[in-house]
Amino acid sequence: MPAQDIVGAAVIAGIFMYLTSELGFRMGLSKSNLALIDGEFAIRSLRMQSHKLLAYLFGIPIHLFTSAIFGVVYFGLIKGLDLDAPSAQAIAPYVFCLYLAMLFNALPIAGQGILGRKIGRSTWVEQLVYHAVFGIGFWWELDVI
């Protein structure tokens, strides 16, 4: 499978993931919003004044770019390990590693603490749901291609 197909599938999965987080956030079901986390981190890094619209303007492209990078890494892994791209046995552990990286690296770097504790006590569960949506969307999109 060509790299552009895998990267495209990862971006589409990232869109599903973002929409799930946005919907959960707006309905009051979750406290973590992926675009706002990414956008607010970018705003702080650039030492700009925080504004919700600006956070979305930065956060959505950052989230989709990150999803594309995850597709590039996945492409390298499946080529290097000679795996079938749409294999659930390859996607599930990869997405689980992304989930752990989010909890123990990305959220702390973004200023949200380990497991996203500054956002809320259930952030780790919300992130598990978002990453499951990403994994299922990625698998579905790769299987459709």
N, C-alpha and C positions, 0 to 999 in steps of 0.2 A: 504494500500500500504506500503511495507517495506521501512524502512529508506534508505537503500542503493539505492533503485530505485529513491527516491526523491533527494538524494544527487547527484547521477549520472546525473539526469536530470538537476540539477542546474549547475553542472560542464559543461555539454554540452551547456546549455544556456549561461554560461560564455564564452565559446569558441566562440559562435556566436557573443556575445557582443564584445569580443576582436577583432575578425576579422572585424567587422563593424567599430570599431574605427581605426584599423590599415589601412584598405582600405580608409576610409575617410581622415585620416591623410596623407597617401602617395599620394592621389589624390588632396590634397590641399583643400578639402571640409571642413575639421575641423582642429582645432588647438590642440585639446586634444587627447592624445593617452594614453589609460588606462595602458598599460604595462610600458610606459615611466614614467607616473606619479607615479605608484607604485615603479618601480625600482629606480628612482631618489630619492624618499623618503627613501628607504632602504639604498641607498648609503650614503646619508647625515647622516642618523641615525648611520651608522657604521663608519662615519668619513673617508670614502674612497674617492679617487679621482674619479670624475665623468667621465664616458665613456659610449657612447651610447650602445655598445654591452653588457657591464656589466649591464646597466639599463634593457635591455631586458632579460638578464639571471636571474636577480632578479625579474623583474616585471611580467613576464608571470606566473611563479609558484605562486607568491603572489596573482595575480589576480584569478587564478584557485582555490587556497586554500580558498580565500575569498568567491568565488562562492560556494564552498563546505559547508562552514560555513553557508551561506545563506540557503542552502538546509537543513542543520541540524535544523536551527531555524524554517524554514517553517514546517518541519516535526513535531516539538514540538507544533507549533501553531495549525496545523490541527488536531493533536491528542488531544490536550487540549481543543479545541473548537468543536471537533467532526465534522469536515468539510471534504468534498470530495477533495482529493488532486488536481485533474485536473480541479477544478472549477475556471472559470474565475472570479467569484465573490469573491473568496478567493485570487487568484493570483494577480489581478489588484491592490487592496489596499495594499497588501504586497509589491509589486514592487514599487508602488508609495512612500511608506515609505522609501524604499531603496534609491530611487531617492532623496528624501528630505535629507536623512542622508548623501548622497554623497555631495550635495550642501552645507549643513550647518555644517557638521562634518568632513567627510573624506578629501575633498579638502582643507579646512582651515588647518587641521592637517598636510597634505602633503605640506603645504607652498604655496598653490595656491590661498588663499583668499576665502572669502565667495562667493559662486556661481562660483568659479574658475576664478574670475576676472583677476588674474595675467596671466592666459593663454589667455584669450580673452573675449570680451563682449558677445559673443554668446555661451560661454561654457555651460550655463544652457540649451540651446536648444540642443546642441550636446549631453549632458548627458541625456536629455529627450529621444532623439532618441535611444541612447545606451540602456537605461533602458527599452524602449518599445521593442527593439529587444530581450533583456534578458527575459522580461515577455512573449512575444509571443513564443520564443524558449522554455522556461520552460513549458508553457502550452502545446505546441505541443508535447514536449518530454514526459511529464506526460500522455498525452492522448494516445500516441503510446504504452506506456508500458503496 
